[in-house]
């Protein structure tokens, strides 16, 4: 080999190394350092007008897969487009979604999926210039095995905070039963045939109050540095809140936190995601395998620790352990279950704020003995022997003249679940200062 050819070869090698190093840097520079590493890209649907790909990956919305949808065991959602409508807590310049086949008994074949910003509230229509095709490993299709989930590739799209986003999937074949979250308090849509890329919303003639397949929406955000996960039961799920108004206490908390930061208050810049399941308990699972409505203990790893860039978890569980136990619940068993979840969070450096259990006098399940269990649990929580910090929802919503019951204007009418005003009061009573700092060091 001549000296000239040797220099030329050396130059090619150096150039290749520089190019490879640049590619690696671009791919991970905006990554959150967690287990999911997806370089931001548009796959087969490029968006040349997209903003720069910088920021932190956080959860802007999520929900817990809670059961197999009744009536979908045979056909699933064959030859139908499912357009899930979700509401963001923070905005970003890129997005990725998680789809679940947890309760499926056969492979779930998704041949096309899209994401778009909604054209407005209460509609299946999208802003046409925001419609993006989602890809999975660079391709438009994905097959999700039974009991598994998949995260899409990231796509460049501007997702505003406090907005509705449409995530649409099409399944050509039978793949039941459908994994869903029953009580969405949000109207989503279904169309016959593949209308995933339709921006008009016209084919979406069927409405549903559940979320199907979709369990998370993450964004690449410049306005958030981490995620708050709210783990709870129907009180967090917002079962009695007005549909399509985003009146759950977690929605109000996200709005309040953003407003306080905008006003100049020194607070962590966090998003808020909701992992409430109506009827959920600390200790007991529902029926089935996998279990419908898995206990807080059994789903803590999946629904809290696997969320993107989680910094704080707020736990509001325990009431159903009291009300649904055919015998008198053991307060020590419930408290030990809560402490176990706190230990799991601390092992990952996640701070835990815990809620006191709100009153339920007047509800059909009320007894003086059950009230005594609630008071025992709340005393331990307030004494600082369970959580890192306390959200005293009991004190905030109880009737000052009869602390066993909800204040009348905070009561939805069933004497257990709050009204919209009650949910707002929960969020307003939450001490935002408790979001500061990290989990205490384990000795």
N, C-alpha and C positions, 0 to 999 in steps of 0.2 A: 504494500500500500504506500502511495506517495504521501509526502508531508501535506500537500494541498488537500488530498482526499481525506486524510486523517483529521485536519482541522474542520473540514466540512461535516464529517460524521460527528465530531465532538459538538459542533454547533447545533446539529439536529437533536442530539441527545439532551443538551442543555435546554433547548427550546421546548422539548417534550416534557421535561421535568417542570419547567416554569408553568406550562399550560396545565399540567395535572395538578400542581399545587394551587393554581388559581381556581380550578374547578372545585377542588375539595373545600377551599375557603368559602367560595360562593355558596356551596351546598350546605354548610353547617354554620355559617356566621350568624344567621338569624335563628338558629335552633335553640330550644329552651333547655337543652341538656338532659331531657328525660328520655324514656325508652323509645318514643316515637320520633324517628328522624326522617322527615320528608322535606327534600329541597323544594322550594316554591317554584312551581312551573305550571303551565297550562296544558300539558299533554298535547292532545290533538286539536285543542281549541284555543289558539294563541290570542292574547289580548295586548296589542301593541300600545294601547293607551293606558295600560295599568301603571300605577305609581311604583316607586322603588320598593323592593322587597326587603324592608328592614322592620324590626320590631321584635316583640315577644309573643310566642304562642301562648294563648290563654283560652279557657272555655268561655264562650259568650252565652251558650244555652246548652242544657242537657236534660235528659230525663232517664228514669230507671225503667228498663224492661220489666214488666210486672207479671205477665201471664201470657198464655196462649189464647188468642182471640176465639171465643166460641163461634161455631158455625163456619170456621175456615179450615177445618181438619182435612177436608178432601181436596178442595180446589185452591185454597189459599187466595191469592189475588191474581190468578192467571189471566193474561191478556188485559191487564188493567194498569193504568198509571195512577200512582198514589202521590198526591201533592201535599206534603206536610207543611203546615204553616207554623213557624216558631218565632219567638221574639227575642231580640238581642239585648244583652246588658251592657256590652261595650262594642265599639266598632273596630274595624281593621281594614287592611289593604289586601289580605289574602284569606282564604278559607279552606277548611277541610271538614269532612263529615265522617261519622262512624255509623255503620249499619249493622244490625244484629239479627241473627237467626237463632237466638238462644233457645227458643221454645219450638223451633222447627224440627220435624222428624225426617226431612229429606233436604237435599241441597237447594239453596235459594239462588236462582239464576237471575241476576240483574243484568239485562242487556243494554240498558241506557239509564243514565242518571244525570240530572242537571241541578244547578243552583241559580237562584235569581233573587233580586230584591223585589218585594211585593210592590205593586202599583198603588196600594193603599190598604186601609183596614177593611176587613170583611170581604175580601175578593180573592179569587184564584188567579187574577191577572198579574203579570210581572212587568217591571220596567224592562222593555225589550233590549236596551243596550247593556243590561246587566246579566243577561242570560248566558251561562257558561255550561259547557259539558264537563261533567266530572269524569275522571279517569282513575283506574286502579292498576298500579304497576305499569302505567303508561298506556293502557288499553281501555276501551270504553265499556268492557264487560267484566263481570266478576261473578264467581260462584262461591257462595258462603256455605260451608258445611254445617250440618245440624250442630247446635250448641256453640257456635263460634260467632265472631264478629270481624269486621274489616274496616280499616280506615282508608279513605280515599287519598289520592295524591292531592297536594295543595294546588289551588287555582287562584290566579290573580283576579280579584274583584273587590271593589270598594263596598264594604258592608257598614252602614251607619249604625251608631248606637241607638237604642230605643226604637228599633225598626222591626218590621216583619220580614222574614226571609222564607222563600219557598224552596224546599228540597224535594225533588220529584224523582221517583224510581219507576221503572217499567219491568214487569216480570211476564214473560211470554207463556210460561208453563206452570202447571200445578206445583205448589211447594208449600203446602200447609203443614201444621197450623201456623198462623201469622203471629210473630212476636210483636206485642203492642203494649202501650201504656194507656190504660182505659180512660182515666179522668184527666183529659188534657186541659179542659176549660178554654179551649181554643178550637175554632172551626178549621178543619182541613178538608181536602177535596179528593175525589176519585173520578177518573174518566175511563171509558171503555176504549181499549186500544192504546197504541203508543203515542202519547201527546206530551212527552217529557219536554220537548222544545217549544211547545205552544206558549206564547206570551199573552194571548188574548184572554185565556181562562174560559173561553166559551164551552169547550167540550167537558168541563168539569162540573157536571150536573148533580153529582152525588156529594152530600156533605157528611162529615163524621166528626164526632167529638173526641176521637182518639188519635194518638200518634202511632204509626205503624213502621216497623223496621228501624227508623231513625232514633238514635240515642244520644248523639252529641254533635254540636257545631262549634268548632274552634276557629279563632281568627288570629291573624298575625297583626298585633296591635301596637300602636304607639301611645295609647292612652291607658294601658293597663300593664302591671308588672306581675300579676299573679291572679289566682282564682280562689274565691270563697265558695265552698260547697255546703249547701244546706241539706242535711240528712234528716228526714222526718217522716211523719205519717200524713193523714189527710189535712192536718193543720198546716203543713208545709205544702202539700199538693194543692191546697187552696180549693177544696171541693165545693165550698159554698160561696166562693167568690163569683162575681158576675162574669159570664163567659165573654171572651174577646175584648176584655178591658185591661188585662194584665194587672189585676188587683190583688194577687197573692202578696204575702208580706215580703217575699224575696224580691219581687218586682219593685215594690216601693223602696226597699232597702237599697237596691242598685241605683235607683233614681236619686235617692237622698244622698248616698255616698258621692255620686258624681257631682251633684249640686254643691255639696260642702267643699269639695276639692276645687271646683271652679270658683268658689267664693274666696279661695285663698287659705283654707284650713289645711293644716299639716296632717294629712292622713294617707294611709297606703292606697295606691291606685290599683284597686282590685275589681275584677268582674265578679258576678254572682251567678251561680248555677243551682238549679233546684233538683234535688234527688229525693223528693217526697213520694211515697206510695200510700194511698189511702188504705187504712186498716193495718198498717205496718206495726210490728212489735219489735222490742229489743231482743226477745228470746225465742219466740215461736215462729216457725215457718208455716206457710200454707201447704196445701196438698199438692201432689204431683212430683214428677222428677224430670227436669229440675223443678224445684218447688215454685208454685205460684206465690207471689208476695213473700220472698225470702226475708228472714229476720234481719234486723239491723246488723247483728253480729256476722251473719253469713254473707251479707252483701257489702260489708264495709270496704273490703279490699277492692271490689269491682267498682262500686259507685262513688267511693271517695278517693282512695289511693291511686286508682287508675285514671282519674280525671287529669286534665292537662295543667301542669304547673300549679298544683294546689298549694296554698299557703295557710289557709284557715278552714276548719270545718266547724259548722254550727250544728249541734245535735239537739233535736227536739223530738224525743221519743220517750215512751213509757206509759202514756195514758191507755193505749190499747192493751198493754200487758195487764193493767188493772181491770179494765172493763170487760175484756174478752175471756178472762180466766174463769172457768166454771166454779172454781174454788177461790178462796181469798188469796190474792197474789202475795208473794213473799217479797217485801221491799228490798231485802238484802240481795236476793237473786237478781232483781232488776238493776240495782246499784252496781253489783259486780259485773253485770253485762255492760253497763255504761262505762265502767272503769276499764274493762278490757278493750273497748274501742278507743278510749283515750290513750291507752298504752300503745296500741297499734299506730295511732297517729303520731305520737311522740317518737316512736322508732324511726319515723320518716321525717322528723323535724317539723311536723305540722301542728300548729296551735289549735286548741279546742275551746270553743265557747259553747256552753251548755245552757239550755232553757229550762226554767222551772215549769212544772206541769200545771196547766190552767184548770180552773174549776169546771165542774160539770153537774152541779146541783140542778135538779129538774129534768135531767136526762133519764131515760128509762133504766139505765144501768146503775144509777146512783144508789149507794147505801152508805150509811155512816161508817161502816167498816172499811169500805173502799176509800172513802174520804180520808180516813186515818192513814191508809197506805200512801196516798198522795202527799199528805202533809209530812210524813216521815221522809219520803224521797226529797221533797222540796227543802226540808231542813238540812239534809246532808249537802245538797247542791249549794244552798246559800252559805253554808259553813266553809265552803271551799274545799270539800273533801272528795269532789268528783272531777270538776273541770278546771281549766286554767282561768276562766272568767265566766261570768254569769250574765245571761239575758233573762231578766225577771219578768217574763210574760205574764205570769200569774198576778203579780202585783199591778202590772200595767192594765189588765183587762178585768180584774175582779170588781164586783160591786162593793163599794166601801161600806155599805150598810149590812151586807151579808156576803162575806168573803168566800163562801162556799159556791157562789154562783157568778156567772158573767154579768157585767153591767149591761143593762137592757139594750142600750144602743150599740153595744159591741157584740150582741148575740144575734146569730142568723135566725134564731127561732127554735132551734133544736136543743139549745142549752148546752151544746158541746163545741160547735164550730162557730167561728166569728163571722160577723157581717163584713162587708167591704170596709166599713169604718173600723171594725175591730182588727182586720188584717193590717190596715194602715197604722193603727195604734201600736201593733207589735213592732213594726219597722221603726216607727218614730221613737219608741222607748229603747231601742237597741243602742247601747253605748258604743259609738264608733271608735272611741279611744281603745277599746279592747281588741281591735284589729291590729294594733301596733305590736311589734315585737315578734318573737318566735317561740316555739315550744321550749319549756324549761329543759335544761340538760338532765339526762338520766344519770343517777348516781350508781 
